[in-house]
Amino acid sequence: KVQIHMLVGKLSRTFRVKCSACHDDYANGVIGPSLLGKSSDEIFSAIADFKSGKKTNVLMSDLIKMMSEDEIRTLADEIYSFNEQIKELRK
């Protein structure tokens, strides 16, 4: 549990500001859905759908409207990497 807490502390400011309120510090979902077990591509695609307007959610749209595709990819990769590290710790 301490190791997981330390991993959470390494998450980017972007994740903490834009994601953690709805997806929790552990990406396991509170208001928003859990991101655990999702690939980087799945996360990227979901965020991109909100940015393009394919999916709508006022909170998501406002949080990501100024993010570039590279920033979204970086965030998706970070969440995926975090998920993989959590899986390793739970083995």
mmCIF file of the C-alpha atoms, coordinates in Angstrom:
data_MODEL
# 
_entry.id   MODEL 
# 
loop_
_atom_site.group_PDB 
_atom_site.id 
_atom_site.type_symbol 
_atom_site.label_atom_id 
_atom_site.label_alt_id 
_atom_site.label_comp_id 
_atom_site.label_asym_id 
_atom_site.label_entity_id 
_atom_site.label_seq_id 
_atom_site.pdbx_PDB_ins_code 
_atom_site.Cartn_x 
_atom_site.Cartn_y 
_atom_site.Cartn_z 
_atom_site.occupancy 
_atom_site.B_iso_or_equiv 
_atom_site.pdbx_formal_charge 
_atom_site.auth_seq_id 
_atom_site.auth_comp_id 
_atom_site.auth_asym_id 
_atom_site.auth_atom_id 
_atom_site.pdbx_PDB_model_num 
ATOM 1  C CA . LYS A 1 1  ? 0.000   0.000  0.000   1.00 0.00 ? 1  LYS A CA 1 
ATOM 2  C CA . VAL A 1 2  ? 2.888   2.346  0.756   1.00 0.00 ? 2  VAL A CA 1 
ATOM 3  C CA . GLN A 1 3  ? 4.422   1.558  -2.644  1.00 0.00 ? 3  GLN A CA 1 
ATOM 4  C CA . ILE A 1 4  ? 1.146   2.392  -4.387  1.00 0.00 ? 4  ILE A CA 1 
ATOM 5  C CA . HIS A 1 5  ? 0.906   5.655  -2.466  1.00 0.00 ? 5  HIS A CA 1 
ATOM 6  C CA . MET A 1 6  ? 4.436   6.502  -3.607  1.00 0.00 ? 6  MET A CA 1 
ATOM 7  C CA . LEU A 1 7  ? 3.459   5.797  -7.234  1.00 0.00 ? 7  LEU A CA 1 
ATOM 8  C CA . VAL A 1 8  ? 0.461   8.099  -6.895  1.00 0.00 ? 8  VAL A CA 1 
ATOM 9  C CA . GLY A 1 9  ? 2.804   10.830 -5.699  1.00 0.00 ? 9  GLY A CA 1 
ATOM 10 C CA . LYS A 1 10 ? 4.743   10.537 -8.961  1.00 0.00 ? 10 LYS A CA 1 
ATOM 11 C CA . LEU A 1 11 ? 1.718   11.136 -11.169 1.00 0.00 ? 11 LEU A CA 1 
ATOM 12 C CA . SER A 1 12 ? 1.895   14.347 -13.147 1.00 0.00 ? 12 SER A CA 1 
ATOM 13 C CA . ARG A 1 13 ? 0.286   17.584 -12.156 1.00 0.00 ? 13 ARG A CA 1 
ATOM 14 C CA . THR A 1 14 ? -1.820  17.255 -15.318 1.00 0.00 ? 14 THR A CA 1 
ATOM 15 C CA . PHE A 1 15 ? -3.299  13.970 -14.091 1.00 0.00 ? 15 PHE A CA 1 
ATOM 16 C CA . ARG A 1 16 ? -3.954  15.325 -10.612 1.00 0.00 ? 16 ARG A CA 1 
ATOM 17 C CA . VAL A 1 17 ? -5.597  18.516 -11.921 1.00 0.00 ? 17 VAL A CA 1 
ATOM 18 C CA . LYS A 1 18 ? -7.531  17.137 -14.884 1.00 0.00 ? 18 LYS A CA 1 
ATOM 19 C CA . CYS A 1 19 ? -8.314  13.528 -13.961 1.00 0.00 ? 19 CYS A CA 1 
ATOM 20 C CA . SER A 1 20 ? -8.128  12.638 -10.289 1.00 0.00 ? 20 SER A CA 1 
ATOM 21 C CA . ALA A 1 21 ? -11.260 14.498 -9.143  1.00 0.00 ? 21 ALA A CA 1 
ATOM 22 C CA . CYS A 1 22 ? -13.473 12.181 -11.186 1.00 0.00 ? 22 CYS A CA 1 
ATOM 23 C CA . HIS A 1 23 ? -11.244 9.151  -11.721 1.00 0.00 ? 23 HIS A CA 1 
ATOM 24 C CA . ASP A 1 24 ? -9.574  9.141  -8.275  1.00 0.00 ? 24 ASP A CA 1 
ATOM 25 C CA . ASP A 1 25 ? -5.852  9.265  -7.562  1.00 0.00 ? 25 ASP A CA 1 
ATOM 26 C CA . TYR A 1 26 ? -5.672  5.581  -8.436  1.00 0.00 ? 26 TYR A CA 1 
ATOM 27 C CA . ALA A 1 27 ? -7.595  5.889  -11.742 1.00 0.00 ? 27 ALA A CA 1 
ATOM 28 C CA . ASN A 1 28 ? -10.165 3.452  -10.367 1.00 0.00 ? 28 ASN A CA 1 
ATOM 29 C CA . GLY A 1 29 ? -13.136 5.768  -10.854 1.00 0.00 ? 29 GLY A CA 1 
ATOM 30 C CA . VAL A 1 30 ? -15.272 7.828  -8.519  1.00 0.00 ? 30 VAL A CA 1 
ATOM 31 C CA . ILE A 1 31 ? -17.619 9.900  -10.655 1.00 0.00 ? 31 ILE A CA 1 
ATOM 32 C CA . GLY A 1 32 ? -15.932 8.951  -13.918 1.00 0.00 ? 32 GLY A CA 1 
ATOM 33 C CA . PRO A 1 33 ? -15.324 5.362  -14.987 1.00 0.00 ? 33 PRO A CA 1 
ATOM 34 C CA . SER A 1 34 ? -12.364 3.329  -13.848 1.00 0.00 ? 34 SER A CA 1 
ATOM 35 C CA . LEU A 1 35 ? -9.323  3.565  -16.096 1.00 0.00 ? 35 LEU A CA 1 
ATOM 36 C CA . LEU A 1 36 ? -7.725  0.453  -14.633 1.00 0.00 ? 36 LEU A CA 1 
ATOM 37 C CA . GLY A 1 37 ? -7.056  -2.286 -17.146 1.00 0.00 ? 37 GLY A CA 1 
ATOM 38 C CA . LYS A 1 38 ? -7.322  0.095  -20.102 1.00 0.00 ? 38 LYS A CA 1 
ATOM 39 C CA . SER A 1 39 ? -4.589  0.271  -22.699 1.00 0.00 ? 39 SER A CA 1 
ATOM 40 C CA . SER A 1 40 ? -2.949  3.549  -23.603 1.00 0.00 ? 40 SER A CA 1 
ATOM 41 C CA . ASP A 1 41 ? -4.765  3.474  -26.955 1.00 0.00 ? 41 ASP A CA 1 
ATOM 42 C CA . GLU A 1 42 ? -8.151  2.904  -25.287 1.00 0.00 ? 42 GLU A CA 1 
ATOM 43 C CA . ILE A 1 43 ? -7.581  5.828  -22.921 1.00 0.00 ? 43 ILE A CA 1 
ATOM 44 C CA . PHE A 1 44 ? -6.315  8.059  -25.732 1.00 0.00 ? 44 PHE A CA 1 
ATOM 45 C CA . SER A 1 45 ? -9.271  7.167  -27.937 1.00 0.00 ? 45 SER A CA 1 
ATOM 46 C CA . ALA A 1 46 ? -11.794 7.883  -25.178 1.00 0.00 ? 46 ALA A CA 1 
ATOM 47 C CA . ILE A 1 47 ? -10.256 11.292 -24.455 1.00 0.00 ? 47 ILE A CA 1 
ATOM 48 C CA . ALA A 1 48 ? -9.985  12.097 -28.175 1.00 0.00 ? 48 ALA A CA 1 
ATOM 49 C CA . ASP A 1 49 ? -13.688 11.262 -28.610 1.00 0.00 ? 49 ASP A CA 1 
ATOM 50 C CA . PHE A 1 50 ? -14.565 13.889 -26.004 1.00 0.00 ? 50 PHE A CA 1 
ATOM 51 C CA . LYS A 1 51 ? -12.230 16.433 -27.593 1.00 0.00 ? 51 LYS A CA 1 
ATOM 52 C CA . SER A 1 52 ? -13.724 15.877 -31.058 1.00 0.00 ? 52 SER A CA 1 
ATOM 53 C CA . GLY A 1 53 ? -17.298 16.020 -29.769 1.00 0.00 ? 53 GLY A CA 1 
ATOM 54 C CA . LYS A 1 54 ? -18.005 12.396 -30.729 1.00 0.00 ? 54 LYS A CA 1 
ATOM 55 C CA . LYS A 1 55 ? -18.825 11.881 -27.043 1.00 0.00 ? 55 LYS A CA 1 
ATOM 56 C CA . THR A 1 56 ? -20.155 14.641 -24.821 1.00 0.00 ? 56 THR A CA 1 
ATOM 57 C CA . ASN A 1 57 ? -19.549 15.427 -21.196 1.00 0.00 ? 57 ASN A CA 1 
ATOM 58 C CA . VAL A 1 58 ? -19.313 19.012 -19.988 1.00 0.00 ? 58 VAL A CA 1 
ATOM 59 C CA . LEU A 1 59 ? -16.597 18.235 -17.446 1.00 0.00 ? 59 LEU A CA 1 
ATOM 60 C CA . MET A 1 60 ? -14.433 16.293 -19.879 1.00 0.00 ? 60 MET A CA 1 
ATOM 61 C CA . SER A 1 61 ? -14.869 18.777 -22.697 1.00 0.00 ? 61 SER A CA 1 
ATOM 62 C CA . ASP A 1 62 ? -13.821 21.739 -20.577 1.00 0.00 ? 62 ASP A CA 1 
ATOM 63 C CA . LEU A 1 63 ? -10.830 19.913 -19.124 1.00 0.00 ? 63 LEU A CA 1 
ATOM 64 C CA . ILE A 1 64 ? -9.371  18.773 -22.424 1.00 0.00 ? 64 ILE A CA 1 
ATOM 65 C CA . LYS A 1 65 ? -10.411 21.414 -24.952 1.00 0.00 ? 65 LYS A CA 1 
ATOM 66 C CA . MET A 1 66 ? -7.029  23.181 -24.766 1.00 0.00 ? 66 MET A CA 1 
ATOM 67 C CA . MET A 1 67 ? -4.944  19.983 -24.749 1.00 0.00 ? 67 MET A CA 1 
ATOM 68 C CA . SER A 1 68 ? -2.976  19.041 -27.841 1.00 0.00 ? 68 SER A CA 1 
ATOM 69 C CA . GLU A 1 69 ? -3.000  15.525 -29.271 1.00 0.00 ? 69 GLU A CA 1 
ATOM 70 C CA . ASP A 1 70 ? 0.547   15.055 -27.907 1.00 0.00 ? 70 ASP A CA 1 
ATOM 71 C CA . GLU A 1 71 ? -0.559  16.097 -24.413 1.00 0.00 ? 71 GLU A CA 1 
ATOM 72 C CA . ILE A 1 72 ? -3.478  13.663 -24.553 1.00 0.00 ? 72 ILE A CA 1 
ATOM 73 C CA . ARG A 1 73 ? -1.155  10.862 -25.715 1.00 0.00 ? 73 ARG A CA 1 
ATOM 74 C CA . THR A 1 74 ? 1.287   11.650 -22.884 1.00 0.00 ? 74 THR A CA 1 
ATOM 75 C CA . LEU A 1 75 ? -1.539  11.540 -20.346 1.00 0.00 ? 75 LEU A CA 1 
ATOM 76 C CA . ALA A 1 76 ? -2.906  8.267  -21.748 1.00 0.00 ? 76 ALA A CA 1 
ATOM 77 C CA . ASP A 1 77 ? 0.575   6.729  -21.658 1.00 0.00 ? 77 ASP A CA 1 
ATOM 78 C CA . GLU A 1 78 ? 1.060   7.904  -18.076 1.00 0.00 ? 78 GLU A CA 1 
ATOM 79 C CA . ILE A 1 79 ? -2.213  6.363  -16.895 1.00 0.00 ? 79 ILE A CA 1 
ATOM 80 C CA . TYR A 1 80 ? -1.427  3.099  -18.697 1.00 0.00 ? 80 TYR A CA 1 
ATOM 81 C CA . SER A 1 81 ? 2.074   2.985  -17.203 1.00 0.00 ? 81 SER A CA 1 
ATOM 82 C CA . PHE A 1 82 ? 0.643   3.620  -13.745 1.00 0.00 ? 82 PHE A CA 1 
ATOM 83 C CA . ASN A 1 83 ? -1.862  0.780  -14.259 1.00 0.00 ? 83 ASN A CA 1 
ATOM 84 C CA . GLU A 1 84 ? 0.932   -1.597 -15.272 1.00 0.00 ? 84 GLU A CA 1 
ATOM 85 C CA . GLN A 1 85 ? 3.003   -0.675 -12.210 1.00 0.00 ? 85 GLN A CA 1 
ATOM 86 C CA . ILE A 1 86 ? -0.002  -1.271 -9.950  1.00 0.00 ? 86 ILE A CA 1 
ATOM 87 C CA . LYS A 1 87 ? -0.495  -4.723 -11.524 1.00 0.00 ? 87 LYS A CA 1 
ATOM 88 C CA . GLU A 1 88 ? 3.137   -5.600 -10.814 1.00 0.00 ? 88 GLU A CA 1 
ATOM 89 C CA . LEU A 1 89 ? 2.868   -4.504 -7.183  1.00 0.00 ? 89 LEU A CA 1 
ATOM 90 C CA . ARG A 1 90 ? -0.236  -6.629 -6.648  1.00 0.00 ? 90 ARG A CA 1 
ATOM 91 C CA . LYS A 1 91 ? 1.416   -9.844 -7.854  1.00 0.00 ? 91 LYS A CA 1 
# 
